[in-house]
């Protein structure tokens, strides 16, 4: 792919936070803010699509490039490892080089790596493209979210923007499954990569003149020891969880990866306590809003993305759906997430962050629990569609509450760190959910792989999934209700 070269940069018009006006409909976005919002949300949606667009096409990709069945999952895992491992580091780099610069640079890499993936003729080239896509995601996501939060001041406009961002991110995972099935059936799996190229090019052309840069007044130093330990720790943690889904929790490689990851993350916390310019200041990690907001987000992303995996097994292995039909069935979940995202900003504004998280989690847990009743008859598809729609609404209430909670009450110069943490939480949740649920299915089914055995494993994992959502939402709600040195940590 060739991305158009840089265009002459027009003098950017400052995007200032909007204060509520005395209108009946509340504050309104300026035309410039709408353009900024469209560019940032478009890029975030594209990144979300990238994560899932190849899932339904993996067997076709493997056959076309010669992947063995055992190595097929690395097409998804290589992306997730890079995205999860480097997100926090790039959130800090954005503060050093400028968030707009990192955002545009990341979009260039995303477009180029997508073209490389579409042209790949060997497993090695494809995996290289997926790693580069993951690194681009780790750069674009926190930079884009920081630009979003600094473009809209705290209040209704930011809550509305974050609600739309959460809706499109979550809907992107579902849209990726649908789009992947359509492109694979109608054209080729290669178009799952090529579709990114024009979108990335458009953002790269428009963003420099539309988006005003955002960075701290004083350029901080990079905390190299902290960056090395947190990146290495996250990579090993996600790798260990992935191996647990493949070979079991007691395999030596699994235990070694998890243990080494835990040691590095503990070392990261110790380093941050002593660093002159820490990657994540300890006072941020002590805020209940940051800790429990991110906990809720981790649970929300891990459970919903892994539920899609579980239901893919159900639809294809038990009901016999094709990849395209499976993707279309998830369209109802996508509609639910969009509805939940639109309602999420309003719910946070009216009832508060904490109540949005708790209500969303309870709704998602109840909808997920109903899926335990699924059977082998095709008539159960109606329960699946209804439950995924309702669960999607609840999941998005939880995600919007998490985003607002984790980025509120902090000055602009710390938004890069806060959004870096939030996007790291998102990527780690996405990366670890599927391996954990896959391990539950494997433990339940044992040797047999017939429809009854698969249904038993899926039902057990669905039950665990629902319990995790409920526990996470209630715990976050409980601790967000308590005040600490930073003041109230959640409205409502």
BELBEL-V333712 format. One record per residue. N is the residue number from 1. RES is the residue in three letters. NEAR is the number of other ideal C-beta (glycine too) atoms within 12 Angstrom. Layout:
N_RES_NEAR / N_RES_NEAR
This chain:
1_UNK_26 / 2_UNK_14 / 3_UNK_27 / 4_UNK_19 / 5_UNK_11 / 6_UNK_17 / 7_UNK_17 / 8_UNK_9 / 9_UNK_19 / 10_UNK_14 / 11_UNK_10 / 12_UNK_23 / 13_UNK_17 / 14_UNK_17 / 15_UNK_32 / 16_UNK_20 / 17_UNK_26 / 18_UNK_27 / 19_UNK_17 / 20_UNK_21 / 21_UNK_15 / 22_UNK_9 / 23_UNK_11 / 24_UNK_8 / 25_UNK_12 / 26_UNK_20 / 27_UNK_25 / 28_UNK_19 / 29_UNK_27 / 30_UNK_20 / 31_UNK_13 / 32_UNK_22 / 33_UNK_33 / 34_UNK_22 / 35_UNK_24 / 36_UNK_41 / 37_UNK_35 / 38_UNK_28 / 39_UNK_36 / 40_UNK_46 / 41_UNK_36 / 42_UNK_33 / 43_UNK_45 / 44_UNK_46 / 45_UNK_40 / 46_UNK_42 / 47_UNK_50 / 48_UNK_44 / 49_UNK_38 / 50_UNK_47 / 51_UNK_47 / 52_UNK_44 / 53_UNK_45 / 54_UNK_50 / 55_UNK_43 / 56_UNK_38 / 57_UNK_42 / 58_UNK_34 / 59_UNK_23 / 60_UNK_28 / 61_UNK_38 / 62_UNK_23 / 63_UNK_16 / 64_UNK_24 / 65_UNK_31 / 66_UNK_17 / 67_UNK_29 / 68_UNK_14 / 69_UNK_13 / 70_UNK_10 / 71_UNK_21 / 72_UNK_27 / 73_UNK_32 / 74_UNK_32 / 75_UNK_42 / 76_UNK_44 / 77_UNK_37 / 78_UNK_37 / 79_UNK_45 / 80_UNK_47 / 81_UNK_42 / 82_UNK_40 / 83_UNK_46 / 84_UNK_46 / 85_UNK_38 / 86_UNK_42 / 87_UNK_52 / 88_UNK_49 / 89_UNK_42 / 90_UNK_47 / 91_UNK_48 / 92_UNK_47 / 93_UNK_38 / 94_UNK_46 / 95_UNK_40 / 96_UNK_27 / 97_UNK_26 / 98_UNK_26 / 99_UNK_44 / 100_UNK_39 / 101_UNK_29 / 102_UNK_42 / 103_UNK_49 / 104_UNK_40 / 105_UNK_30 / 106_UNK_45 / 107_UNK_44 / 108_UNK_35 / 109_UNK_34 / 110_UNK_47 / 111_UNK_39 / 112_UNK_29 / 113_UNK_40 / 114_UNK_42 / 115_UNK_29 / 116_UNK_31 / 117_UNK_44 / 118_UNK_33 / 119_UNK_22 / 120_UNK_32 / 121_UNK_15 / 122_UNK_16 / 123_UNK_24 / 124_UNK_19 / 125_UNK_22 / 126_UNK_39 / 127_UNK_31 / 128_UNK_24 / 129_UNK_41 / 130_UNK_42 / 131_UNK_31 / 132_UNK_34 / 133_UNK_47 / 134_UNK_43 / 135_UNK_38 / 136_UNK_43 / 137_UNK_50 / 138_UNK_44 / 139_UNK_44 / 140_UNK_55 / 141_UNK_52 / 142_UNK_46 / 143_UNK_47 / 144_UNK_54 / 145_UNK_50 / 146_UNK_46 / 147_UNK_45 / 148_UNK_50 / 149_UNK_44 / 150_UNK_41 / 151_UNK_43 / 152_UNK_43 / 153_UNK_26 / 154_UNK_30 / 155_UNK_24 / 156_UNK_28 / 157_UNK_35 / 158_UNK_35 / 159_UNK_41 / 160_UNK_37 / 161_UNK_45 / 162_UNK_50 / 163_UNK_43 / 164_UNK_39 / 165_UNK_51 / 166_UNK_54 / 167_UNK_39 / 168_UNK_39 / 169_UNK_55 / 170_UNK_57 / 171_UNK_42 / 172_UNK_41 / 173_UNK_47 / 174_UNK_47 / 175_UNK_36 / 176_UNK_42 / 177_UNK_45 / 178_UNK_35 / 179_UNK_43 / 180_UNK_44 / 181_UNK_38 / 182_UNK_28 / 183_UNK_32 / 184_UNK_34 / 185_UNK_23 / 186_UNK_15 / 187_UNK_19 / 188_UNK_21 / 189_UNK_36 / 190_UNK_30 / 191_UNK_29 / 192_UNK_45 / 193_UNK_43 / 194_UNK_28 / 195_UNK_33 / 196_UNK_47 / 197_UNK_31 / 198_UNK_21 / 199_UNK_34 / 200_UNK_41 / 201_UNK_30 / 202_UNK_22 / 203_UNK_41 / 204_UNK_40 / 205_UNK_25 / 206_UNK_29 / 207_UNK_40 / 208_UNK_28 / 209_UNK_24 / 210_UNK_35 / 211_UNK_40 / 212_UNK_28 / 213_UNK_31 / 214_UNK_40 / 215_UNK_29 / 216_UNK_25 / 217_UNK_10 / 218_UNK_10 / 219_UNK_17 / 220_UNK_25 / 221_UNK_19 / 222_UNK_23 / 223_UNK_31 / 224_UNK_20 / 225_UNK_25 / 226_UNK_37 / 227_UNK_33 / 228_UNK_23 / 229_UNK_34 / 230_UNK_43 / 231_UNK_37 / 232_UNK_28 / 233_UNK_35 / 234_UNK_42 / 235_UNK_40 / 236_UNK_32 / 237_UNK_39 / 238_UNK_44 / 239_UNK_37 / 240_UNK_39 / 241_UNK_39 / 242_UNK_37 / 243_UNK_32 / 244_UNK_32 / 245_UNK_33 / 246_UNK_26 / 247_UNK_24 / 248_UNK_20 / 249_UNK_24 / 250_UNK_15 / 251_UNK_19 / 252_UNK_15 / 253_UNK_21 / 254_UNK_27 / 255_UNK_21 / 256_UNK_20 / 257_UNK_31 / 258_UNK_31 / 259_UNK_19 / 260_UNK_23 / 261_UNK_35 / 262_UNK_22 / 263_UNK_20 / 264_UNK_30 / 265_UNK_33 / 266_UNK_18 / 267_UNK_23 / 268_UNK_35 / 269_UNK_25 / 270_UNK_19 / 271_UNK_26 / 272_UNK_30 / 273_UNK_21 / 274_UNK_16 / 275_UNK_26 / 276_UNK_16 / 277_UNK_24 / 278_UNK_31 / 279_UNK_41 / 280_UNK_40 / 281_UNK_29 / 282_UNK_21 / 283_UNK_21 / 284_UNK_35 / 285_UNK_30 / 286_UNK_19 / 287_UNK_35 / 288_UNK_34 / 289_UNK_44 / 290_UNK_40 / 291_UNK_33 / 292_UNK_37 / 293_UNK_49 / 294_UNK_42 / 295_UNK_37 / 296_UNK_54 / 297_UNK_51 / 298_UNK_39 / 299_UNK_45 / 300_UNK_55 / 301_UNK_47 / 302_UNK_40 / 303_UNK_48 / 304_UNK_55 / 305_UNK_46 / 306_UNK_41 / 307_UNK_47 / 308_UNK_49 / 309_UNK_43 / 310_UNK_42 / 311_UNK_46 / 312_UNK_40 / 313_UNK_36 / 314_UNK_39 / 315_UNK_39 / 316_UNK_29 / 317_UNK_27 / 318_UNK_31 / 319_UNK_27 / 320_UNK_17 / 321_UNK_25 / 322_UNK_21 / 323_UNK_34 / 324_UNK_25 / 325_UNK_23 / 326_UNK_37 / 327_UNK_39 / 328_UNK_27 / 329_UNK_36 / 330_UNK_48 / 331_UNK_28 / 332_UNK_32 / 333_UNK_48 / 334_UNK_40 / 335_UNK_29 / 336_UNK_37 / 337_UNK_50 / 338_UNK_32 / 339_UNK_31 / 340_UNK_45 / 341_UNK_45 / 342_UNK_30 / 343_UNK_35 / 344_UNK_49 / 345_UNK_35 / 346_UNK_26 / 347_UNK_38 / 348_UNK_45 / 349_UNK_29 / 350_UNK_19 / 351_UNK_26 / 352_UNK_29 / 353_UNK_47 / 354_UNK_40 / 355_UNK_30 / 356_UNK_49 / 357_UNK_54 / 358_UNK_38 / 359_UNK_35 / 360_UNK_53 / 361_UNK_45 / 362_UNK_30 / 363_UNK_36 / 364_UNK_49 / 365_UNK_38 / 366_UNK_25 / 367_UNK_39 / 368_UNK_46 / 369_UNK_29 / 370_UNK_27 / 371_UNK_38 / 372_UNK_28 / 373_UNK_21 / 374_UNK_36 / 375_UNK_22 / 376_UNK_22 / 377_UNK_16 / 378_UNK_18 / 379_UNK_13 / 380_UNK_26 / 381_UNK_28 / 382_UNK_18 / 383_UNK_27 / 384_UNK_39 / 385_UNK_28 / 386_UNK_24 / 387_UNK_37 / 388_UNK_42 / 389_UNK_31 / 390_UNK_32 / 391_UNK_47 / 392_UNK_47 / 393_UNK_42 / 394_UNK_46 / 395_UNK_61 / 396_UNK_53 / 397_UNK_51 / 398_UNK_57 / 399_UNK_59 / 400_UNK_52 / 401_UNK_56 / 402_UNK_54 / 403_UNK_50 / 404_UNK_54 / 405_UNK_51 / 406_UNK_49 / 407_UNK_48 / 408_UNK_39 / 409_UNK_29 / 410_UNK_32 / 411_UNK_21 / 412_UNK_27 / 413_UNK_22 / 414_UNK_35 / 415_UNK_41 / 416_UNK_49 / 417_UNK_48 / 418_UNK_45 / 419_UNK_51 / 420_UNK_47 / 421_UNK_45 / 422_UNK_51 / 423_UNK_52 / 424_UNK_47 / 425_UNK_42 / 426_UNK_50 / 427_UNK_50 / 428_UNK_42 / 429_UNK_45 / 430_UNK_49 / 431_UNK_42 / 432_UNK_40 / 433_UNK_41 / 434_UNK_40 / 435_UNK_41 / 436_UNK_38 / 437_UNK_39 / 438_UNK_36 / 439_UNK_32 / 440_UNK_32 / 441_UNK_36 / 442_UNK_29 / 443_UNK_22 / 444_UNK_26 / 445_UNK_25 / 446_UNK_15 / 447_UNK_10 / 448_UNK_16 / 449_UNK_17 / 450_UNK_15 / 451_UNK_23 / 452_UNK_17 / 453_UNK_23 / 454_UNK_31 / 455_UNK_33 / 456_UNK_30 / 457_UNK_33 / 458_UNK_43 / 459_UNK_34 / 460_UNK_27 / 461_UNK_40 / 462_UNK_41 / 463_UNK_29 / 464_UNK_33 / 465_UNK_44 / 466_UNK_36 / 467_UNK_24 / 468_UNK_37 / 469_UNK_44 / 470_UNK_32 / 471_UNK_22 / 472_UNK_41 / 473_UNK_44 / 474_UNK_27 / 475_UNK_25 / 476_UNK_43 / 477_UNK_37 / 478_UNK_21 / 479_UNK_28 / 480_UNK_42 / 481_UNK_25 / 482_UNK_21 / 483_UNK_17 / 484_UNK_20 / 485_UNK_14 / 486_UNK_24 / 487_UNK_15 / 488_UNK_21 / 489_UNK_34 / 490_UNK_39 / 491_UNK_28 / 492_UNK_23
